């Protein structure tokens, strides 16, 4: 049977699932959720759909671990206590380490299995050890979430396996990560475990950012088909700790690149805020009251009173206040010595666009395309003028000359416009958006 202009029904039936899958994939990629916060203060440094509900997948295990650490602190559990594996726990679908019914596993080993292999059987074992059943444990998880301020989170199991009622948000999961770090700093090191051996097998941590991102030291990855690729990461640089959440990644590599990029954005913004805060002018000196002046002059002769009192009440000359815009302008660098050049004074430009958003997105695309060379670069989108119109230059600065040249060579292969920028360079590449 045919419809329209001779299109066979069989072809329509075949194409519909394919087209639906492509549409869902594009929508899924465009709607990823993310947040980056300062761990100590909770200050939000980046946010994208942070309050939209999403399946947490194995990020759920962060709450299972939170309650496990809480039980250890209270004495209800100990690290060396061996807990029994039920038939239900052993029957959990992968990821798992293959626990057998009736056997026992030490609490510490179950923790390590969760943070490395993301073992669902180990998560269920701990849940049952704490409350008897996973259903009761899930209720306790949700109650604890509300206590922590996770307003949009509901848990239905300890592992993160698919359940349409188990939901959370990027903001809520950042709160959970923040609670783990601040309330249990003595146990946080478990999240940075690189590998774990159980029986004859050794399991490597799924969180590859522990190796690839400078300063990253935890927390958890997650994936189910309905959620896409999720990750919760914490990283520390120069004494500052950030927490980042990305939900709904297209692939694990895409997710990791996005997380690395957003953490860089967060550290750069935090540094800018700290510089601005340090440069805020102090309070004006408090003027002396007239009574105080009169009291001083009463003990002095006429000439001495005039000279000494004027000297004592003179207000020091103050520098004019700088506006916030002035504070954000970089200070002119000190002239380098003859024959010297800063190792990271180079950069690249990947286009100039009529819209700020397009220019910013182009820098993001470039970092995602070449993260190893550009993860540490500083994103700069500034104004320029070309052909009598205002343009925004998309630049990545603060890298070495070799990195700049290598990045451009590779980006050009990926169909980017790219020019290395030497110190004080003013190259301009015009691209239409």
C-alpha positions in Angstrom: 0.0 0.0 0.0 1.2 3.5 -0.9 0.4 7.0 0.4 1.1 10.5 -0.9 3.2 10.4 -4.0 4.0 6.7 -4.0 5.8 6.5 -0.6 5.4 2.9 0.6 4.0 2.2 4.0 6.9 -0.1 4.8 9.4 2.8 4.3 7.3 5.1 6.6 7.2 2.4 9.3 11.0 1.9 9.0 11.9 5.6 9.1 9.6 6.8 11.9 11.7 5.2 14.7 14.9 6.5 13.1 13.6 10.0 12.7 12.2 10.0 16.2 15.5 8.8 17.6 17.4 11.6 15.8 14.9 14.2 17.0 15.2 12.9 20.6 19.0 12.9 20.3 19.2 16.5 19.1 16.7 17.7 21.8 18.6 15.7 24.4 21.9 17.3 23.4 20.5 20.8 23.3 18.9 20.5 26.8 21.7 19.3 29.0 21.6 20.6 32.5 24.6 21.9 34.5 25.7 24.0 37.5 29.0 25.0 39.0 29.2 26.4 42.5 31.9 27.4 45.0 32.0 24.5 47.6 32.5 26.7 50.7 29.8 29.3 50.0 27.5 27.8 47.5 27.9 30.8 45.2 26.7 29.9 41.7 29.3 30.5 39.0 27.5 28.8 36.1 23.9 27.6 35.7 22.0 26.0 32.8 18.5 24.5 33.4 19.8 23.8 37.0 16.3 23.4 38.3 14.9 21.2 35.5 14.1 17.7 36.7 16.3 14.9 35.4 17.0 11.2 36.1 20.1 11.1 38.4 21.2 7.6 37.4 24.2 6.5 39.5 24.6 9.9 41.0 22.0 8.5 43.3 24.8 6.5 45.0 26.1 9.8 46.5 23.0 9.8 48.8 23.5 6.1 49.6 27.1 6.9 50.5 26.0 10.0 52.5 23.7 7.8 54.7 26.4 5.1 55.0 28.9 7.7 56.3 26.3 9.0 58.6 25.7 5.5 60.0 29.5 5.0 60.5 29.7 8.3 62.4 26.8 7.3 64.6 28.3 3.8 65.3 25.5 2.0 63.5 28.0 0.6 61.0 31.8 0.1 61.0 34.1 -0.1 58.0 35.1 -3.7 58.8 31.6 -5.0 59.5 30.7 -7.7 57.1 27.1 -7.4 55.8 25.0 -10.1 54.2 24.2 -10.2 50.5 20.5 -10.9 49.9 19.1 -12.7 46.8 17.6 -9.3 45.8 20.9 -7.5 46.1 22.8 -10.2 44.1 20.1 -10.0 41.4 20.7 -6.3 40.6 21.4 -5.5 36.9 24.9 -4.1 35.9 27.0 -2.4 36.8 27.9 -4.9 39.6 30.8 -6.9 41.0 29.0 -10.2 41.1 28.1 -10.6 44.7 26.5 -14.0 45.5 23.4 -14.5 47.7 24.3 -15.6 51.3 27.9 -14.3 51.1 29.1 -11.3 53.0 31.1 -8.2 52.1 32.8 -5.6 54.3 31.2 -2.2 54.4 34.4 -0.6 53.2 34.6 -2.9 50.2 31.0 -2.1 49.4 31.9 1.6 49.5 34.9 1.1 47.2 32.8 -1.0 44.8 30.3 1.9 44.5 32.8 4.7 43.9 34.8 2.8 41.3 32.7 0.2 39.6 29.4 2.0 40.5 28.2 -1.4 41.7 24.4 -1.7 42.0 24.6 -4.9 44.0 26.9 -3.2 46.6 24.5 -0.3 46.9 21.5 -2.5 47.6 23.6 -4.5 50.2 24.3 -1.3 52.1 20.7 -0.1 51.8 19.4 -3.4 53.3 22.0 -3.4 56.0 20.8 0.1 57.2 17.0 -0.2 57.0 16.2 -3.8 56.3 14.7 -3.2 52.8 15.6 -1.0 49.9 12.1 0.5 49.8 12.5 1.8 53.4 16.0 3.0 52.5 14.6 5.0 49.6 12.2 6.7 51.9 15.0 7.7 54.2 17.0 8.9 51.2 14.1 11.2 50.2 13.7 12.5 53.8 17.4 13.3 54.0 17.3 15.0 50.7 14.5 17.4 52.0 16.6 18.0 55.1 19.5 19.0 52.9 17.4 21.4 50.9 17.0 19.2 47.9 13.5 20.4 47.1 13.0 18.7 43.7 14.5 15.3 44.5 12.7 11.9 45.0 14.5 8.6 45.4 13.1 5.1 44.8 16.2 3.0 45.0 19.8 3.1 46.3 21.6 2.5 43.0 20.0 4.8 40.4 18.7 2.1 38.2 15.7 3.2 36.0 12.6 4.3 37.9 10.4 7.0 36.3 9.6 8.5 39.8 13.3 8.8 40.8 14.2 12.4 39.8 16.5 15.2 40.9 18.1 18.4 39.5 21.6 19.7 38.9 21.2 22.2 41.8 19.9 19.5 44.2 22.8 17.2 43.3 25.3 20.0 43.9 23.8 20.5 47.4 24.3 16.8 48.0 27.9 16.9 46.8 28.5 20.0 49.0 27.1 18.1 52.0 29.3 15.1 51.4 32.4 17.3 51.3 31.6 19.6 54.2 30.1 17.0 56.6 32.4 14.1 55.9 35.8 15.4 54.9 37.4 12.5 56.6 35.7 10.1 54.1 35.9 12.2 51.0 39.1 10.5 49.9 37.1 7.5 48.9 35.8 9.4 45.9 39.3 9.7 44.5 40.0 6.0 44.6 41.6 5.1 41.2 41.0 1.3 41.3 39.5 -1.4 43.5 40.2 -5.2 43.6 37.5 -7.7 44.5 38.2 -11.3 44.1 40.3 -11.9 41.1 39.2 -8.7 39.3 40.4 -5.1 39.5 38.0 -2.3 38.7 39.1 1.1 37.4 37.2 4.2 38.5 34.7 5.3 35.8 35.5 9.0 36.5 38.3 9.7 34.0 38.5 13.4 35.0 40.5 12.2 38.0 43.3 11.7 35.6 42.6 14.3 32.9 41.6 17.4 34.8 44.0 19.2 37.1 42.7 19.4 40.6 39.8 17.0 40.2 39.5 14.6 43.2 35.9 13.1 43.2 32.9 12.5 43.1 30.7 10.2 40.8 29.6 9.4 37.3 26.2 8.0 36.2 24.4 6.6 33.1 21.1 5.1 32.2 19.5 5.3 28.8 16.8 7.8 29.9 19.3 10.2 31.5 22.2 10.2 29.2 25.7 10.6 30.7 25.8 12.4 34.1 28.7 13.5 36.3 29.3 15.2 39.6 32.8 16.5 40.0 34.8 18.5 42.6 38.1 20.1 41.9 40.5 22.3 43.9 42.9 24.9 42.7 44.9 27.5 44.6 42.8 26.8 47.7 39.5 27.2 46.0 37.2 24.2 45.6 34.4 24.0 43.0 31.6 21.5 42.6 30.2 20.9 39.1 27.2 18.9 37.9 26.5 17.9 34.3 23.3 15.9 33.4 22.3 14.6 30.0 25.6 14.3 28.1 25.5 12.8 24.6 28.5 10.6 25.3 30.9 10.1 28.2 33.6 12.0 26.3 31.2 14.9 25.6 30.2 14.9 29.2 33.8 15.0 30.5 34.8 17.7 28.0 31.8 19.8 29.0 32.5 19.4 32.7 36.2 20.4 32.3 35.2 23.4 30.3 32.6 24.5 32.9 35.0 24.1 35.7 37.5 26.3 33.9 34.7 28.9 33.5 34.0 28.6 37.2 37.6 29.1 38.3 38.0 32.1 36.0 34.8 33.8 37.2 35.7 33.1 40.9 39.2 34.6 40.3 37.6 37.7 38.8 35.2 38.1 41.7 38.0 37.8 44.2 40.1 40.4 42.4 37.1 42.8 42.3 36.5 42.2 46.0 40.1 42.9 47.0 40.1 46.2 45.1 37.0 47.7 46.7 37.9 51.0 48.3 37.9 51.1 52.1 35.7 53.4 54.3 36.4 57.1 54.3 38.3 58.4 57.4 35.9 59.6 60.0 36.1 63.5 60.4 36.7 64.9 63.8 33.9 66.6 65.5 34.0 70.3 66.2 33.9 69.7 70.0 37.1 67.7 69.7 38.7 70.5 67.8 37.6 73.0 70.4 38.9 70.8 73.2 42.4 70.7 71.6 42.5 74.4 70.9 41.6 75.4 74.4 44.9 74.2 75.7 47.0 75.9 73.1 48.0 79.5 72.4 46.5 81.3 69.4 49.3 80.6 66.9 50.0 77.0 68.0 46.3 76.3 67.9 46.0 77.3 64.3 49.0 75.3 63.1 48.6 72.1 65.2 44.8 71.7 65.0 44.8 72.2 61.2 47.5 69.5 61.0 45.6 67.1 63.2 42.2 67.3 61.4 43.5 67.4 57.8 41.9 64.6 55.9 44.4 62.5 53.9 44.2 62.8 50.2 42.1 59.9 48.8 42.4 58.3 45.5 39.2 58.6 43.3 36.9 55.6 43.5 37.1 53.2 40.6 33.9 52.0 38.9 33.3 48.3 38.6 34.1 48.4 34.9 37.5 50.0 35.7 38.2 47.2 38.2 37.6 44.6 35.5 40.1 46.2 33.2 43.5 44.5 33.4 46.4 46.6 34.8 49.1 47.3 32.2 51.8 44.7 32.6 55.3 45.7 33.7 57.6 45.8 30.7 59.5 42.5 30.3 63.3 42.4 30.4 65.0 42.6 27.1 65.1 39.3 25.3 62.4 37.7 27.5 58.8 36.6 26.7 56.2 35.1 28.9 55.7 31.4 28.2 51.8 31.6 28.3 51.4 35.0 26.6 50.1 33.6 23.4 46.5 32.8 22.4 44.2 32.0 19.4 41.3 33.7 17.7 38.6 31.5 16.3 36.5 34.2 14.6 34.8 37.5 15.0 31.0 37.7 15.0 28.2 40.2 15.1 26.6 38.6 18.2 28.3 38.1 21.5 26.6 34.8 22.1 27.8 33.4 18.9 31.4 34.4 19.7 31.2 32.9 23.1 29.8 29.6 21.8 32.6 29.4 19.2 35.2 29.5 22.0 33.3 26.8 23.8 33.2 24.6 20.7 36.9 25.1 20.2 37.7 24.0 23.8 35.5 20.9 23.4 37.2 20.1 20.1 40.8 20.4 21.6 40.5 20.1 25.4 44.0 19.0 26.0 45.4 22.1 24.5 42.8 24.6 25.5 41.3 23.6 28.8 43.6 26.0 30.7 43.0 28.9 28.3 41.2 32.0 29.4 38.0 32.8 27.4 37.9 36.4 26.1 35.1 37.9 24.0 35.9 41.5 23.3 34.7 44.2 20.9 36.4 45.0 17.6 35.5 47.0 14.6 35.7 45.8 11.0 34.0 46.9 7.8 32.4 49.8 9.8 30.5 47.4 12.0 30.9 46.2 15.6 32.2 42.7 16.0 33.0 40.4 18.9 36.3 38.5 18.7 36.3 35.0 20.0 39.6 34.4 21.7 41.3 31.9 24.0 44.4 33.4 25.7 47.1 32.6 28.2 48.6 29.5 26.5 52.1 28.8 25.1 53.2 29.6 21.5 53.4 25.8 20.8 49.9 25.2 22.2 48.5 28.1 20.1 50.0 26.8 16.9 49.1 23.2 17.5 45.5 24.1 18.5 45.1 26.2 15.3 46.5 23.4 13.1 44.1 20.9 14.5 41.1 23.2 14.6 41.5 24.1 11.0 41.3 20.4 10.2 38.0 20.5 12.1 36.7 23.3 9.9 37.4 26.1 12.4 38.7 29.5 11.4 41.8 29.9 13.7 44.8 32.3 13.9 47.6 32.2 16.6 47.9 35.4 18.5 51.3 36.4 19.6 51.8 38.8 22.6 50.0 42.0 21.9 48.6 40.5 18.7 45.7 42.2 16.9 44.7 39.7 14.3 41.1 39.7 13.2 39.2 37.0 11.4 35.7 38.0 10.3 33.0 35.3 10.1 29.3 35.6 9.6 26.9 34.1 12.1 
